[in-house]
Amino acid sequence: MSTVKLSSIKPIIGTSAFSEDIEVSIVIPCLDEADTLENCIRAAQEAIEKSQANAEIIIADNNSTDGSDEIARRNGARVVLVKEKGYGYALMGGIAAAKGKFIVMGDADESHDLLEIPKFIEKLHEDFDFVLGCRFPKGGGKITSGSMSFLHRWIGNPMFSLLVRRWYRIPVHDVNCGFRGFTREFYEKLDLRCTGMEFAVEMVIKSSFQNARIFEIPITHHPDRRVSHPPHLRTFRDGWRTFRFLLMYSPRWLFLLPGILLVLLGLFIFGFSQFRISQGSEMQNNVKVIQTLVIASLAILCGYQSILFAIFTKSFAINEGLLPVDKQFTKFFEIVNLERGLAAASIALFVGIVFLIIGISESNILIFDTLHLFFFGATLIALGFQTILSGFFTSILGMKRK
């Protein structure tokens, strides 16, 4: 995932200056939109007139080669050139140059009816921080015939919206909708970094970190009116990037829960095999016993490593400002600090070495009882060693930097 801080693109477009004379900035990202751009600008102008807001229209041009910039200027819009290619880049550039207190963004392909802009302005006046359009019937929206592909309508968008609701507790039904409005103050708090199509999802996820007041507005989704080129959105490429982003911002689902499940699975296999042996159940042969114990040990080690990665990721993300401070996570480190971790690791190493010595002291290593001790001891040694290394590494991640 390509990321960028807003400050890194300011030299390209100039520093934005808030103006009390302009209340609303309408930002439209543009890359070769000559087929539809004029109609979009006219719709936005009509919406401005209807809302009676003092507004500006900004076309964030992403190096168009079809004369889109001239069309925008000819129709009274302000053109902001954003050289770095990407949906997120274009929007960050346009928003950075915007002068309004409120910002409304929409696409330039006529899939969004920009005549609905007054709905967004109205809700922003009601002190909502973030107003999202919803195209899906579950959120009151409408998708006109042929305006959205089967994969986007029934699989991609619903799945991502469901994950956002479940993982991040954000009550939205259309996380990918590009028609949305927000206050400048809210936007500046988000510190958005995604430069591609993930930009829209990042904005929604980070809004939950800010305890933002969110409102979802039903809108109508229309067919893409462009004929000179296909949509910029790539179903599988951008779908994967979005899913990857959702996982990366949730260490719990990416690392912690899978790790816990693997550790529990390994312990169950260890316990079950020992129970079978203690009950006098015959295994097929000693090779089968070894295979079972290897699988159990592997599951525990992989699961523990996954749990450690959850801790590493969360520590780094909080320290870098990617995730907000988590009170439960802070309390965890108050209990499980470096010194206590090292003490627990030392005990695990000692017990593991003792079991290992007992396991290899027998002349026949394939005796069931000593075989279990051998594998359990080896696993404890590996866990203890991992704990020592991860304890110091987590402490390094937690260091404050100027």
N, C-alpha and C positions, 0 to 999 in steps of 0.2 A: 504494500500500500504506500503510495507516495503521499507525503505530508509536507505541509509548509506552514510557517507562522505568518500571520498577517503582515508583520513588519517587513518580511522579506520581499513582499511585492509592492510595498508603498513607493519605492523609488521609480517603479515602472509607470505608475499612473498618477503620481503626485499625492500629496497628503490631503486627506479629506478635511473639510471645514464645515462644521455644523452651522446651519443658518436658521435663525428664527423666522426668516421670511418664508421658508419652505417647510411645510408640515409633513408631506409624504413624498418619499422617493420610490418610484416604481422601477425596479431593476429587472432587465430582461437579458439573459445570456444569449449570445448570438454567434453562430458559426455557419456561414453560408446559408442564410435564411431569406434570400431574396424573394422566394416564392410567396412567403407569408408575412414577412416583417411589416410591410406597410399596413396591412389589415390589423395586425396586432397593435401597432402604434395608434392607429385611429380609434380602435376599441378602447385603449387605455385613455386616450384623450377624452372620449365621450364619457367614460367612467369618472374621470376627474371633474368634468363639468357637472355631472349628475351629483357627485358628492360635495361639490362646492369647496373642495379642499385646495389649498395652495400647494401644488405638487409639481414635480419634475419627472421626466421619463429618461431613464439612463439605459442605453444599449451597451452592454459589456461585450465588446467585439473581440472574439478570440482568433484574430488573424483571418477574417473572411477574405475570399478572393473573388466573390461574385458581385461585388458592389453593394453589399449590405450596409456598409458604413455610410455610403452616399445616400442610400434610400432613407436611412435613419435621420441624417442631417436635413435632408429635403423635407421631411415630415415633422421637423421641429423637435426631435429628440436629441439629447446630448450623448455623444459617443465617447466611450472610455476604452482605450486600447489596452488589452491584456495579452501580452505576448506569449506567456506560458500556456500551452494547450491543456484543457481540462475543464469540465463542468464546474468543479469547485473553484479552480483558479479564476474562471470568468466571474463567478458570483462574488468571490472575495474582492476581486478588483472593482467590480461595479459598486458593491456596498461600501468599500473604503472611500470611494469618490462621492458617495451620496451625501446630500446635505440635510435630508429630512429627519425629523424626530421618529417618524414611523417609516418602515420599509416594507414594501410589498414586492414579492418576486413571482414571476410567472414565465412560462416557456414561450418561445417564438414560433411554434409550429401550428398555432390555432387550436391545439387540443384543449387549452384552457380558454374559457370565455372570459376575457378580461373586463367585460362589462359587469362582472360580479365583484370587481375590486371594492366598491363601496361597502359590501358586507364585511370585508376584512377591516376596513378603516373604522367602521362602526364599532366592532368588537375591540379594537385597539383603544378607542376612545373610552371604552368601558373598563379600562385598566387591565386587560389581559396582556400578558407578556408575549405570547406566542399563539398565533391563530393559523390552524392548518386546514387546507381544503381536504375534503373526503369525497372520493369518486365512487365509493362502493355503497351498495344499498344498505349494508349493515350499519353504516354511519349516516344514512339518509341521502347519499349521493346517487348519481345516475350515470351509467356507462352506455352511451348510444351504440347502436349496432355497428360492428366493424371497427370500433375505435380502440380496442385493446385486444391483443392476441390472447389465445387460450392459455398459454403458459403464464403470462403476466396476470391475467384476470383470476384464474382459478388455482394457481400454484404459488408463483413467486411472491406477489404482493400480499396475498392473505397469509402465507407462511411467515414472511418477515414481520408483518404486523402482529401476528400471534406471538412470535418470539419476543418482540419488544414489549407487548403487554404482560407476558408471563415473566420474562427475565428482569425487566427494568420497571415494571409496575407503572407503565405509562398508558393511559386509556385512549389510545388512538386506533383507528381502523384502516388507515391508509398512510403508512409511514413513508412511502416513496413519492407521495404527491409533491410536485414542484411548485404548486400554487399555494403560497403561504405569506403571512405577514408577521412582523415582530417589531419591537421597539429597538432603537439603537442601543440603549443602555443594556438591554437583555443580550443582544448580539455580542457586544463587546466583552461580556462576562464569559462567553462560551469558549473563546480561544480555539476556534475551529481550525483544523489542520488538514483535513482530507481534500485532495485536489481533484478527485474524480467524481463519479456518480455517488459515491458513498457520502458525499458532503451532506445530502439531504437527511440521511439516516443519522449521521453524527450529530446534526443539529437537534434532532428529536431526542436522542439518548442523553446528550449533555444537558438538555433542558430539565431532565429529571434531577440532575445533580444540583441545579440551581433552585429547585422547588418552584419552578415557574408556574404561573397561572396560564393554563392551556385551554384553548377552545377549538373545537372541530366544527367546521362549517360544511354542510353538504353542497357539493358543486356538481356540475354536469361535465362529463368528459366527452370530447368530440374527436372525430378522426383526424389524424395528422394530414394536413393539407399540402405538405411539400411534395413535389413531383420530380425535382431535379436530382435528389439523392435520398437514400434510405435514412431511417432514424439513426441518430448518433448512438442511441442506447444499443448495447450488444447483450442479448439475453443471457447467455451462459457466462461470458466474461464478467459483466457487471453484476450478475446474480451471485457469482462466486465471491467477488470482491465485497459485496454487501454482507454475505454470510460470514466471510472471514472477519470482517470488521466487527460484527455482532459478537463473535466468539472472543476476539481479542480484547474487547471491552468488558468481558465477563469471565474473569479467571475462575470463578466458581463453576461455571458450566464447561469451560474448556479444559481445566486441569483438576480442580478440587473434587467434584463429584465422581468423575471417572476414576480418579486415584483412590478414593475411599472404597468404591465398588471393587476395584482390583485387589486391594488389601483384604477386604472381607472375603472375597472369593478365595484368595490364597490361604487364609486362615481356616476357612471351611474345608478346603481340600486337605490341608495338614491334619485337621482334627478328624475328618471322616476316615482318612487312611489309617490313622492311629487307632480309631475306634474299631475298624474292621479287624486289625491285627490283634487288639486286646480281646476281641470276642472269639478269636480263634478262626476267623474266616480265612480261607486259603486264597491267596492271590495266585494268578496264573503262573508267575515266575518272578524271580528277583529283578529282572529287567523292568517288569511292569511297576514294581515298587519304586525303582529309581526314577522312572518316567513321571510317576505321580508326584513324587517329591520335588523333582525339577520344576514341574509346572507350578506347584504351590509356591516354591521359592521365587520363581520368576514373576508370578503375579504380585507377590508382596513387594518385591524390589521395584518393579515397574510402577505399581500403585503409589508407593512411598515417594518415588521420584516425581511422579505427577503432582502429588500434594506439595512437594517442595517447590515445584515450578509455579504453583498457584501463589505461594508465599512470595517467591521472587518477583513475579509479575505484578502483584498487588503493591508490593513495597516500592518497586520502581515507578509504577504508574502514579501512586500517591505523591511520591517525592518530586516527580516531574510535572505534577499538576494535571495529568491526564484523567485521573479519577479523584473524587473528593475524599477528604479524610473520613475514615470509617471508624466510628467509636468502638465497635466490637473488635476490629482488627487491632486497634491501639491497645485495647484491654488484653488481647491475646498476647501481645509482646510484653506487657507488664507482668504477665504470669510466666510466659515461656521466653525468658531472656537468654542471652548468650551463655551465661554461667551455668544456668540450670540445664540448658541443652547439652553443654559439654559434660556435665555430671551424669546425665542420663546416657549419653553416648559412651562414656567410660564404663558404666555398669554393663551396657549392652556388649561392649567389646570384651570385657572380662568374662561374663557369662558365656558368650559365644566361644571364646578360646577354650574355656573349661569343657564345654560340650564337644568341641572339635577334638580335643585331646582324648576324651573318653571314647568318642566315635572311632578314632583311628588306632586306639590302643589295642583293640581286639585283633586277633590274628585273622579273623574272617570278617571283613568289612560289610559283607552282605547279610549279616544277621539283622533281622528286622529292627530290634530295639536300638541297637547302636547306629543303624543307618539313619533312623529318624533324628537321633541326637546329632549326628554328623551334619545333616542338611540344616537342621534348626540352628546349630552353632554357626555354620557358615553364613546363614542368612542374617543372624544377629550381628556378626562382625561387619558385614556389608552395610547394614542399617546404621550401626554405630559410626562407621567411617563416613558415610554420607551425611550424617547429622553433624559431625564435627566440621566438615567442609562447608556445608550449607549454613551453619551457624555463623561462621566468620564472613561468608559471602553476603548473607542478609544484613549483617552489621555494616558492611561496606556500603551496601545499597541504601541503608538508612542514614548514612552520614549527610549532614546538611552542607550544601555547597553555596558559596557566595555567588 
